[in-house]
Amino acid sequence: MSAETLLGPINDTHERIGASFADFGGWSMPVSYSGTVAEHTAVRERVGIFDVSHLGKASVTGPGAAEFVNRCLTNDLAKIEPGRAQYTLCATESGGVVDDLIAYWVSDDEVFLVPNAANTAAVVAALAAVAPPEISVVDRHRDYGVLAVQGPLSSEVLTAVGLPTEMGYMSYVDADLTIGGRARPIRVCRTGYTGERGFELLPLWDDTADVFEVVLAAVTEAGGLPAGLGARDTLRTEMGYPLHGHELSTEISPLQARCGWAVGWKKAEFFGRSALVAEKEAGPARRLRGLRAIGRGVPRADCAVRTADGTVVGLCTSGTFSPTLKEGIALALIDTAPGLADGDHVIVDVRGRDLECELVAPPFVQTSTS
């Protein structure tokens, strides 16, 4: 572990319960405890708990804070209301993506943001650079932890520990969880990154270890497992969810990543609007597609994709073995010019070996967040 690697609020707990670690976004993160396939399956069939406290946190406060955020980020906050959360993007003026994030609308004068770990400073800087004097944009990365409880039994787990579960999808409730005679404030939101019914919990940073222990006990009682970033990646890839640095970047636009639904096209103002509107009118030159391996083999990120005649038409952005489908799957940016359609076959160059794959529309598996 390098001297610069950051530690989350419950690193000692992860070591005690047998996690293996890797550097992710500058943070030492648990990759797996009992094996990625077992953890993946637990989430799909029962329930799992993830520590994703490396995710960023930032607050935007002051008179008209919600209106200010809506002038900056792509999605339209007017589509929701206080007490709800929204997936949105911080775009560059050229139409790329600084980061994708969740915005919690607390009130007209407060919006709470959860960006990706490595991009928090960039998102805060982008907003702060255009904020009027009455608006405060503050990086609160180490003020809160983030725990994700995901899977068909997630509601039962939270009910067992005394947390609320009856909010709608992408809605949140601020609650207290009493541990050791002391109330721990927790924001409970019906969100997640697995495609399953689930919740994300935001306790105070210093309360995260105690909250994790209590919720993990209920997860274990329900037949679930602690899950690491390995399972988080296979789960999100099966759903076709983008990961910044792979399917989204300053060089990959929301339209190319099939995230145009997270752009408020009717809004008069947001970062990158002119470039994105122009790209929408012209049509993106490439678009994110799904690939399912035919036969044995697993496509991986950065593998070239070509047609049978050898024409290179794209590049894999993510690739993995799907524990649910028991086959290789990938996400790839594919040129739109050749007119390839779902069901067509392409060739993926996996370290010099040709792997035939079928183009499909994500998600690769059908789940329900309800």
N, C-alpha and C positions, 0 to 999 in steps of 0.2 A: 504494500500500500504506500503510495507516495505521500510526501509531507503535506501536499496540497489537498489530498482527498478529504472530503467533508463527511462527517458522521451524523446520522439522524438521531432522533431523541431516544430510540430504543435499541441501539446497536448491541449493547450488552445482552439484552433479551434474545436477540437473534442468534448471537453466539451460543448462548446457553441452550437453546432448543435445536441447535445443530445446523444452522444455515450455512450454505456456501455463499461467497460474496464475489462481486465484480464491481468495477468502477462504471458508473452510469451518470452521465451529465456532471461529472466531477464529484459525485457522491458514492460512498461505499454502500452498496445495496444488496439485500439478500436475493440471490438468483433462484435458489431452491432449498428445500428442507428434506423432503422425502422423495424427490424426483419430479421432473416437470410433467410427465404424463400423468402420474398419480394426482398431482395438484390440479392440473387441467381438468381431469375427469371429475374430481371432487366438486369443482365449481360448476361444471355442466350438469352434474347429476344431483348434487347436494348443496354444499356451501363451502366457501373458502374466505380467508381473511388475508388481505395484503397490507403491508406497511408501505405507503407511497408518500411518506413525509418529505421526500426530496422535492416533490412538486412545489412550485413557487406559490407565494401568497402576496397580495398587494391590496391596498385600500385606496379608493378614490373618494375623497370626502370634501364637503363644502357646498354652498348654495348652488343648486343646479348640477350636482355631480353626475346624476344619471343622464341628463341631457348632454353634458360634455362627453361622457363615454360614448354615447350614441353617435356623436359627431366624429368619433375616432375609429371605433371598431366596426367591422363589416356588418354584422347581423343587426336587426332592428329591435331594440329593447321595447319599442312600443307594442310589439307583438305579445309581450308578457306583462307582468305586473310585479310589484314588490311581493317577496315571498317565493319567487320562482328564480330558476337559473337558466342560463342560455349558453349554448355552444356558439362561439364566435371566433373571429380571426383578427389579428393585428397585421395589416398588410403594409407593404412598402409602396412608395409612390409609383414604382414600375410594375406593380401587380403581384409581386412575390409575397411570401408570408414570413413575417418576423416570428410569429408563433400562433398556434391555436390554443384556446383557453376557454375556461368556464367563467361566466360573469354571473355573480349572485346579486340580484337587485334587492338591496336592503330597504332603501327609501329613495325619495327624489334627491336626497343629499348624500347618499352613500351607496357605492357599488364595491363589492368585494370580488377580487379576481384571483383565479387559480391558473397560472400559466405553467409551462414546462420548466423543469429545474434549470437547465442551462440558459434559458431565454428570459428569465425573470427580469434581470437587470436591463435587457434590451427593451422589453415591453414597458417597464417603468420609465426608462429614459425617453421613449417615444411619446408617451403620454405627458410626462412632465415638461417636455420641450415646448408643448403647445398649450399647456394649462394656464388659464388666467390666474391672477394673484390669489383669488379667493378659493381656488381648487387646490387641494393637497393630494399628491400622489406619493404613497409611501410603500417601500419594500418591507414586507412583514414576513419574510421567509422563515425566520426562526421563532415566530410568535405562535404558530399553530402546527400541529401534526396533521397528517391525513391517513386515515385507515379506510380501506374499501372492503365491505362485506358483500360478497357477490354469490349468487346462485339461487336455485328454486326455494331453498329453505332460509334465505336471508331474513325474511320478515319474522319467522319463528325465532331466529337467533336474537334479533334486536328486542322482540317482545319479551323474551326470557330474561334479558338483563334490564328491562324497564325503559327502553327507548321507544319513541313513537315510530310508526310505520305506515300510517294511513294517508300520507300525503301522495299526491299524484306525481306522475313521471316529471322530472325536472322541477319539482317543487322542494322546498326545504322548510324545516322547523328548527328553531333554537330551543334546546332542551337541557336538562340537567341529569347527570347520572351520579348517584350517591355511591361513593366508594370510601370505605374506612371512616364513615361518619361525615364526610365532606362532599358537598355538591360540586361536580365537575361540569362546567358549561361545555356543551357540544352542539355544533351545527350539524344537523342530520339531513342529508339531501338524497333524493331518489335519482341518483346518477350512477354511472359506472362505465367501464371500458372493456366489458366482456361480452355484452349482448344478452346477459342474463338479468333477471330481476335482481336489483341490488341497491346498495346505499353507500354513500361516502360520508365518513364522519370526520369532522374537524374539531378535535379537542385542543386545548391549550398545549403548547409544546411540552411543558413540564408535567402535564397530566397524561401524556400519550402512553407512557409505559404502563400505568395503572389501568387505563382504559383498554389497552391491547390485551392485557392479562385477563380481564373480566370477560371481554368479548371472545377471546380465543377459547376460554373454558366452555362457553356456550356453543361455539362452532364445533369443538371437539365432541361435546355431548350430542350434537346433531349428526355426527358422523363425518364432519368436514375436516379440513386441513388448513394450516397456514400455507400460503402460496407466495412464490417469489416472482421475480421479473421474467423468468423463463416461461412460466405458465401465463403470465400477463401478456407476453408477446404472442404465444400460440393462440390464445383466446381472441385477442384483438385482430390477428391476421385472419382467422377463420371468419370474422365478421366483416373484413375489408376496411376496418377503421384505420385512418392514416396515423402515422407516427412522424412527428416533426424531425427533419433530418433524413427521412426516407421518402415518404409520400408527399410531404410538404416542406418547402424551404424558401429562401429568398429567390431561388431560381425556379420554383414550381408554384404555379398559381392555384387558387381555389378551384377554378374551372378545370384545370388539368387534373386536379386531385379528386374530382367529383364532389367538391364541397360548395358548389354554387348555391345550394340551398341555404347555406349559412351566410349569404350576402343579401343585405336589404337593398335590392336593386332600385326600389322606388325612393330611397333616401336621397336627399340632395347632397349629402356630404358624408364621407368617411375616407380614411387613408386609402390611397390607391384607386379611388373611384374611377377616374378618367381612364386609366390603363385597363381596369377590369371591364368596364363597359365596352371599350374598344375591342378587347379580346372576345367578349361575348358576342358582339355583332359580327366579328370576322369568323368566329369559331376557333376553339383552341387547336393548336397544331398537333397536340398529343393528349391522350386521356388515360386515366388509370383504369386498368382492366385486371381481371382475375385470370390465373392460369392454374389448371389442374393437370398434374402429371399423368401421362398414360404409361403404365408400366412402372418399373422400379426406378427410383431416383427422386431427388429433392432439389428443386430450383432454389437458388440463393440470391441474395442481394448482389447487385452489380453484374449479374450474368446477362450477356447480350441475348436478345430475342430476334430471330430472323424467320423469314418464310422459307418454304421448301426449296426455292431457287437460290437461296443464300443471301437475299436482301435483308440487311439489318433494319428492323422496324421498331426497336424499342430496347428497354433496359429494365430488368427486375429491380424493384425498390426494396422488397422484403420477400423472404422465402423461408418456408419451414415444413416440417412434417406435421400434418394435421392429426392429432391424437383421436379426434372424432371420426374423421373419414378414413384414417389409416392410409393416407397417401400424401404425396408432396403437393404443396400449393404455393402460390406466389402472387404478389401484386406487382404489376409492371406498368410503366408508362409506355404506351404504344402509339406510334404515329397514326393520325387519323387519315392521312392521304391514301394509304393502300385500300381503305374501305373494308378492313377485316371485320367480321361479324362474330357474335357469340356462336360457338360451335365449330368455328374454323380451327385448324390445327397449325401450330407454329413450332419452331425448334428453339430450345434454350441451350446455350453453350455452357455446360456445367464443367468448368475446368478442363476444357478440351473434349468433353464427351457430349454428344448430341442427346438431348432429352426431349421427346415429343410431348407437347402439352396442348390442351384444349383451352381456347378462350372462353371464359364464363363471366357472368355479371355477379360480383359479390352481393350479398354474403355467401360464403361457401356452405354454411349450415344455417338452418332455420331455428331461431330461438324466440323467446318472448320476454320482454322487460316488464310486462304487466303483472 
